[in-house]
Amino acid sequence: MATEIVHNKKRHIDESESADDTEILTQKQRLIEKSELDFIQFLLCPQDLTTSFDVITDDPIPNIVPIFNFCSQEQDTTNCSGSTSMVVGSFYIPKTNEEKPLGEDAHFICAEEQIIGVADGVGGWAKKGIDSGKYSRELMENAESSIQKQKQQDKSSTADIDLMKVLNEAFLNTKAMGSSTACMLSLANDTLHAVNVGDSGFVVIRDGVIVYKSEIQQSRFNCPFQLGNSKNSNDPSVAEKISFPVKPGDIIVMGTDGLFDNVHDFELELVVNNGVDSWESDAPHTLAWRIAQYALENSKNTELYTPFARECSKAGFEQRGGKYDDITVIVAHIWPL
């Protein structure tokens, strides 16, 4: 039923696209086929993981190293429920900022518990001298603590971990100033369970096609729902609860808006499909790196018709090119047990 609803929604979106949008997308596809072909080939070549690049000079920045995390297929699956498990890797590229070298994104991977999560500190707090990255990092740390607490209370199965309870406890225990979006996802009984607040999110790719994409929650353009301690912030009651069945071979891509603001769905499908077909790109952390680097390149381009440029146009603003931002990508392969 969930799949059918998603497919109906996707057809509705496709049928409602205007001729102008279709033409722009066609132009973008031609760009990929021609001028960006070299970069696509770069993504598919076996290379060592690199440092992040400066948005202006393209020079490597040795003091800001992206964070990557890989959980191998040999992880303990004793507590997994159902017939599938997630094999997960991640990659994070913070914005170049000497005052905030860790950026404003945060994420975690609980491999044994089959739970992943991302958070994106809201940058607007910088105007008040507040680093909202501290809030997002504390929120994710508290989420991990809540997961471990629930695991100790019920050691029978990861299926018993309640993500809404995790989100609530993490929210109540986070005392830092600032605010953040949050998205957490677990795999239990061959079904993805997720809670989402704001504009971080995830997609499910099956047979090379996105069959599910979480929706953005925002009060107005570029103002996502956000958890925080101020009177203008939201609490976990606004979180959307999601369930979606998966099967072996599915690929989950979770990320912050640094990914989704800069990469169209068809581009993400392209990078993932090419990566999966290439043996050197098959590891989740390597694929996460390739996706993040692709998003970074788009964010630096001042001419591309990006998702962010499209949403700016809908809101009545003229904006071309990408949106330079922290970029977090988590890739999860669904494997049979």
C-alpha positions, 0 to 999 in steps of 0.5 A, a space after each residue: 500500500 505504501 509503495 502504491 501511494 508513493 508511486 501515485 504521488 510521483 506520477 502526480 508530480 510528473 504529470 503536473 510539471 510544466 513545459 518550461 520545467 521539462 525543457 530545463 530538465 532536458 537542458 540539464 540532462 544534456 549538460 550532464 551528457 556533455 560538459 559534465 561528463 568528465 566529472 561523472 567519469 571522475 566520480 567513477 574512478 577509483 581514488 583515495 578519499 580527499 579533503 574538502 575543497 574551498 568554494 573559491 579556490 578549489 585548493 585542498 584545505 588540509 585542516 578541514 577533513 571530511 568525516 566518513 564512517 563505514 560499517 562493514 557487512 561483518 557487523 553483528 546482526 544477531 539482534 536484527 529482525 526480519 530478513 534484511 539488514 543495513 550496511 552503512 557508510 557516511 561522508 561529511 563535508 563541512 563548509 569552510 569556516 575557521 570559526 566553525 571547523 566542524 560545521 553545523 551538520 551532525 550525524 550518527 550510525 548505530 550499526 548493531 541497532 540498525 539506526 541512522 540519523 542526521 541533523 542540520 543546525 540552522 545557520 540563521 543563529 550565526 547572526 546572534 553569535 550562536 553556533 547551532 552546530 553545537 545544538 545539532 551535535 548534542 542532539 545526535 549524541 543524546 539520540 544515540 544515548 537514548 537508543 542505547 538506553 532502550 536497548 538495555 531495557 529490552 534486549 530482545 530485538 531492535 524492532 522495539 526501539 521507538 524512534 519517537 521516544 528517542 527523538 523526544 528524549 534527545 530533544 528534552 536533554 539537549 540544552 545548547 543554544 540554537 536549533 536544528 532539523 533532524 531525521 532518524 531512520 531504523 530498519 526493523 522487520 524489513 520496513 524502514 521506520 523514520 521520524 523527520 523534522 525539517 528539510 533533512 531527509 532520505 530517499 529509497 532507490 530500487 532498481 535504479 529509481 527513487 521509489 520514495 522521498 521524504 517530504 520537506 517540512 517548512 513554515 515558508 521558503 527556506 525556513 524549515 521546521 526545527 527543534 530548539 529551546 527558543 520560543 520560536 522553535 518546534 518540538 518533536 510533536 511536529 515530526 512526520 512518522 514514516 514507514 516504508 517496506 524495503 527488500 534486498 538490493 534497495 539503497 537508502 540515501 540520507 542527507 541534509 539539505 546541502 545534498 538535496 538543495 544541490 542535486 536533482 533526483 535524476 542526478 542522484 539516481 545517475 550517480 548511485 547507479 553508476 557507483 553501484 555498477 562500478 566495483 570500486 564504488 560499491 562500498 557505502 562510504 565510498 558511494 557516500 563520498 562520491 555523492 557528497 563530492 557531486 553535491 559540492 561541485 553543484 553547490 559551487 556552480 553559479 549557472 546550474 539549475 539546481 533544486 534550490 534555484 527552482 525553489 527560489 523561483 517558485 518563491 519569487 526570488 531570482 537565484 541561479 546556481 547551487 547553495 554552498 552549505 554543509 553536506 552530509 550523506 549517509 548511504 545504506 545498502 539493504 542486504 539479505 541476512 
